[in-house]
Amino acid sequence: MTNTHAVMYTKPNCPACKMTTKRFDQLGYPYQNTYYGNANEANSIEISAADKQKREWSLHRAERLKTKYHIQHLPFVKIVDDGD
């Protein structure tokens, strides 16, 4: 039996990102869109964030996503299978 969910990377005020999360909600498909597992912080890429830790995390995450997945735009959705 598989236990899949999505991990979503978004940007603040991004219409495509909002539409994607809304569609996942409509489908009832589980997804994680939290910053370091903190439910109070979105997993959004904010390279101009006022918070230094968020800004540094965003810069690092953006570069890693570009390198690993060759993406140019957000949202980015990765399906993860936690099953056997």
Rosetta constraint file for C-alpha pairs under 8 A:
AtomPair CA 1 CA 83 HARMONIC 6.29 0.50
AtomPair CA 1 CA 84 HARMONIC 6.94 0.50
AtomPair CA 2 CA 81 HARMONIC 6.41 0.50
AtomPair CA 2 CA 82 HARMONIC 6.76 0.50
AtomPair CA 2 CA 83 HARMONIC 4.26 0.50
AtomPair CA 2 CA 84 HARMONIC 6.67 0.50
AtomPair CA 3 CA 81 HARMONIC 5.62 0.50
AtomPair CA 3 CA 82 HARMONIC 5.22 0.50
AtomPair CA 3 CA 83 HARMONIC 4.88 0.50
AtomPair CA 4 CA 30 HARMONIC 7.81 0.50
AtomPair CA 4 CA 79 HARMONIC 6.72 0.50
AtomPair CA 4 CA 80 HARMONIC 5.43 0.50
AtomPair CA 4 CA 81 HARMONIC 4.28 0.50
AtomPair CA 4 CA 82 HARMONIC 6.02 0.50
AtomPair CA 4 CA 83 HARMONIC 7.20 0.50
AtomPair CA 5 CA 29 HARMONIC 7.00 0.50
AtomPair CA 5 CA 30 HARMONIC 5.07 0.50
AtomPair CA 5 CA 31 HARMONIC 5.21 0.50
AtomPair CA 5 CA 32 HARMONIC 7.43 0.50
AtomPair CA 5 CA 79 HARMONIC 5.78 0.50
AtomPair CA 5 CA 80 HARMONIC 5.46 0.50
AtomPair CA 5 CA 81 HARMONIC 6.67 0.50
AtomPair CA 6 CA 29 HARMONIC 7.88 0.50
AtomPair CA 6 CA 30 HARMONIC 6.38 0.50
AtomPair CA 6 CA 31 HARMONIC 4.30 0.50
AtomPair CA 6 CA 32 HARMONIC 6.10 0.50
AtomPair CA 6 CA 77 HARMONIC 6.29 0.50
AtomPair CA 6 CA 78 HARMONIC 5.51 0.50
AtomPair CA 6 CA 79 HARMONIC 4.39 0.50
AtomPair CA 6 CA 80 HARMONIC 5.87 0.50
AtomPair CA 7 CA 31 HARMONIC 5.60 0.50
AtomPair CA 7 CA 32 HARMONIC 4.81 0.50
AtomPair CA 7 CA 33 HARMONIC 6.16 0.50
AtomPair CA 7 CA 77 HARMONIC 5.73 0.50
AtomPair CA 7 CA 78 HARMONIC 5.18 0.50
AtomPair CA 7 CA 79 HARMONIC 6.34 0.50
AtomPair CA 7 CA 80 HARMONIC 7.12 0.50
AtomPair CA 8 CA 31 HARMONIC 6.88 0.50
AtomPair CA 8 CA 32 HARMONIC 6.16 0.50
AtomPair CA 8 CA 33 HARMONIC 5.19 0.50
AtomPair CA 8 CA 43 HARMONIC 7.11 0.50
AtomPair CA 8 CA 75 HARMONIC 6.91 0.50
AtomPair CA 8 CA 76 HARMONIC 5.79 0.50
AtomPair CA 8 CA 77 HARMONIC 4.53 0.50
AtomPair CA 8 CA 78 HARMONIC 6.43 0.50
AtomPair CA 9 CA 33 HARMONIC 6.63 0.50
AtomPair CA 9 CA 43 HARMONIC 5.58 0.50
AtomPair CA 9 CA 44 HARMONIC 5.63 0.50
AtomPair CA 9 CA 45 HARMONIC 6.84 0.50
AtomPair CA 9 CA 74 HARMONIC 6.81 0.50
AtomPair CA 9 CA 75 HARMONIC 5.54 0.50
AtomPair CA 9 CA 76 HARMONIC 5.13 0.50
AtomPair CA 9 CA 77 HARMONIC 6.44 0.50
AtomPair CA 10 CA 14 HARMONIC 7.41 0.50
AtomPair CA 10 CA 17 HARMONIC 5.55 0.50
AtomPair CA 10 CA 33 HARMONIC 7.98 0.50
AtomPair CA 10 CA 43 HARMONIC 6.44 0.50
AtomPair CA 10 CA 44 HARMONIC 4.43 0.50
AtomPair CA 10 CA 45 HARMONIC 6.02 0.50
AtomPair CA 10 CA 74 HARMONIC 5.68 0.50
AtomPair CA 10 CA 75 HARMONIC 4.69 0.50
AtomPair CA 10 CA 76 HARMONIC 6.78 0.50
AtomPair CA 11 CA 17 HARMONIC 6.78 0.50
AtomPair CA 11 CA 44 HARMONIC 4.75 0.50
AtomPair CA 11 CA 45 HARMONIC 5.19 0.50
AtomPair CA 11 CA 46 HARMONIC 6.53 0.50
AtomPair CA 11 CA 74 HARMONIC 6.73 0.50
AtomPair CA 11 CA 75 HARMONIC 7.11 0.50
AtomPair CA 12 CA 44 HARMONIC 6.35 0.50
AtomPair CA 12 CA 45 HARMONIC 7.60 0.50
AtomPair CA 12 CA 46 HARMONIC 7.25 0.50
AtomPair CA 13 CA 18 HARMONIC 7.77 0.50
AtomPair CA 14 CA 18 HARMONIC 6.25 0.50
AtomPair CA 15 CA 19 HARMONIC 6.13 0.50
AtomPair CA 16 CA 20 HARMONIC 6.09 0.50
AtomPair CA 16 CA 74 HARMONIC 7.78 0.50
AtomPair CA 16 CA 75 HARMONIC 6.78 0.50
AtomPair CA 17 CA 21 HARMONIC 6.34 0.50
AtomPair CA 17 CA 74 HARMONIC 6.91 0.50
AtomPair CA 17 CA 75 HARMONIC 5.11 0.50
AtomPair CA 18 CA 22 HARMONIC 6.09 0.50
AtomPair CA 19 CA 23 HARMONIC 6.11 0.50
AtomPair CA 20 CA 24 HARMONIC 6.29 0.50
AtomPair CA 20 CA 75 HARMONIC 7.57 0.50
AtomPair CA 21 CA 25 HARMONIC 6.16 0.50
AtomPair CA 22 CA 26 HARMONIC 6.20 0.50
AtomPair CA 23 CA 27 HARMONIC 6.16 0.50
AtomPair CA 24 CA 28 HARMONIC 6.02 0.50
AtomPair CA 24 CA 29 HARMONIC 5.35 0.50
AtomPair CA 24 CA 30 HARMONIC 7.32 0.50
AtomPair CA 24 CA 31 HARMONIC 7.50 0.50
AtomPair CA 25 CA 29 HARMONIC 6.48 0.50
AtomPair CA 25 CA 30 HARMONIC 7.88 0.50
AtomPair CA 33 CA 42 HARMONIC 5.73 0.50
AtomPair CA 33 CA 43 HARMONIC 4.89 0.50
AtomPair CA 33 CA 44 HARMONIC 7.73 0.50
AtomPair CA 34 CA 38 HARMONIC 5.69 0.50
AtomPair CA 34 CA 39 HARMONIC 5.50 0.50
AtomPair CA 34 CA 40 HARMONIC 7.43 0.50
AtomPair CA 34 CA 41 HARMONIC 5.68 0.50
AtomPair CA 34 CA 42 HARMONIC 4.51 0.50
AtomPair CA 34 CA 43 HARMONIC 4.39 0.50
AtomPair CA 34 CA 44 HARMONIC 7.96 0.50
AtomPair CA 35 CA 39 HARMONIC 7.29 0.50
AtomPair CA 35 CA 41 HARMONIC 5.20 0.50
AtomPair CA 35 CA 42 HARMONIC 5.23 0.50
AtomPair CA 35 CA 43 HARMONIC 4.20 0.50
AtomPair CA 35 CA 44 HARMONIC 7.32 0.50
AtomPair CA 36 CA 43 HARMONIC 7.60 0.50
AtomPair CA 38 CA 42 HARMONIC 7.89 0.50
AtomPair CA 44 CA 58 HARMONIC 7.69 0.50
AtomPair CA 45 CA 58 HARMONIC 4.86 0.50
AtomPair CA 45 CA 59 HARMONIC 7.69 0.50
AtomPair CA 45 CA 61 HARMONIC 7.50 0.50
AtomPair CA 45 CA 62 HARMONIC 6.93 0.50
AtomPair CA 46 CA 54 HARMONIC 7.13 0.50
AtomPair CA 46 CA 55 HARMONIC 6.06 0.50
AtomPair CA 46 CA 58 HARMONIC 5.53 0.50
AtomPair CA 46 CA 59 HARMONIC 7.83 0.50
AtomPair CA 47 CA 54 HARMONIC 7.90 0.50
AtomPair CA 47 CA 55 HARMONIC 4.98 0.50
AtomPair CA 47 CA 56 HARMONIC 7.39 0.50
AtomPair CA 47 CA 58 HARMONIC 5.33 0.50
AtomPair CA 47 CA 59 HARMONIC 5.60 0.50
AtomPair CA 48 CA 55 HARMONIC 6.11 0.50
AtomPair CA 49 CA 54 HARMONIC 6.36 0.50
AtomPair CA 49 CA 55 HARMONIC 5.04 0.50
AtomPair CA 50 CA 54 HARMONIC 7.87 0.50
AtomPair CA 50 CA 55 HARMONIC 7.08 0.50
AtomPair CA 51 CA 55 HARMONIC 6.12 0.50
AtomPair CA 52 CA 56 HARMONIC 6.04 0.50
AtomPair CA 53 CA 57 HARMONIC 6.03 0.50
AtomPair CA 54 CA 58 HARMONIC 5.98 0.50
AtomPair CA 55 CA 59 HARMONIC 6.21 0.50
AtomPair CA 56 CA 60 HARMONIC 6.14 0.50
AtomPair CA 57 CA 61 HARMONIC 5.93 0.50
AtomPair CA 58 CA 62 HARMONIC 5.90 0.50
AtomPair CA 59 CA 63 HARMONIC 6.26 0.50
AtomPair CA 60 CA 64 HARMONIC 6.16 0.50
AtomPair CA 61 CA 65 HARMONIC 6.05 0.50
AtomPair CA 62 CA 66 HARMONIC 6.15 0.50
AtomPair CA 63 CA 67 HARMONIC 6.10 0.50
AtomPair CA 64 CA 68 HARMONIC 5.92 0.50
AtomPair CA 65 CA 69 HARMONIC 5.50 0.50
AtomPair CA 65 CA 70 HARMONIC 6.83 0.50
AtomPair CA 65 CA 71 HARMONIC 6.55 0.50
AtomPair CA 66 CA 70 HARMONIC 4.56 0.50
AtomPair CA 66 CA 71 HARMONIC 4.99 0.50
AtomPair CA 66 CA 72 HARMONIC 6.69 0.50
AtomPair CA 67 CA 71 HARMONIC 7.92 0.50
AtomPair CA 71 CA 76 HARMONIC 7.83 0.50
